[in-house]
Amino acid sequence: MANQLEKVSIRGLRATHFEQIAWHIHNTERDGYYYGNKEQYDKRKQKIKIWINNLISMARDKNNVIPK
């Protein structure tokens, strides 16, 4: 039976970790890099960008704390 992945821990990470990922996404867009089917890649990238930007917003919110 396969393991079901529902959660990913961000314990010990900070907003700067997520901003670094966003920076890499931005650079691949700027440079035009992608792999595989471009249409599918772009769809995945859009979902990832939304996810990472939401993480950055939550991590920068003074009311939120990421455990060490």
C-alpha positions in Angstrom: 0.0 0.0 0.0 1.3 3.4 -0.9 2.0 6.1 1.7 -0.4 9.0 1.4 1.4 12.4 1.6 -0.9 15.0 2.9 1.4 17.4 4.8 4.9 18.8 4.4 6.7 20.1 7.4 8.1 23.6 7.3 9.4 23.3 10.9 12.7 25.3 11.2 12.2 27.2 8.0 11.7 31.0 7.7 10.2 33.4 5.2 13.7 33.8 3.6 13.7 30.1 2.7 10.5 30.5 0.8 11.6 33.7 -0.8 14.7 31.9 -2.1 12.5 29.4 -3.8 10.4 32.2 -5.3 13.6 33.8 -6.5 14.6 30.6 -8.3 11.1 30.4 -9.9 11.5 34.0 -11.0 14.9 33.3 -12.6 13.7 30.3 -14.5 10.8 32.4 -15.9 13.2 35.2 -16.8 15.7 32.9 -18.5 13.0 30.8 -20.2 14.0 27.5 -18.6 11.6 24.6 -18.3 11.6 20.9 -18.8 9.1 18.4 -20.2 5.9 19.6 -21.8 5.9 23.4 -21.6 2.1 23.7 -21.2 2.1 21.2 -18.3 5.2 22.8 -16.8 3.6 26.3 -16.9 0.5 25.0 -15.2 2.5 23.4 -12.4 4.6 26.5 -12.1 1.6 28.7 -11.6 0.3 26.4 -8.8 3.7 26.4 -7.2 4.0 30.2 -7.4 0.6 30.7 -5.7 1.6 28.1 -3.0 5.0 29.7 -2.3 3.7 33.2 -2.3 1.0 32.2 0.2 3.7 30.6 2.4 5.7 33.8 2.3 2.7 35.9 3.3 1.9 33.5 6.2 5.5 33.4 7.3 5.8 37.2 7.2 2.6 37.6 9.2 3.6 38.7 12.8 0.7 36.6 14.2 2.2 33.4 12.8 5.2 31.4 14.2 7.0 28.5 12.5 8.3 26.2 15.2 12.1 25.6 15.4 
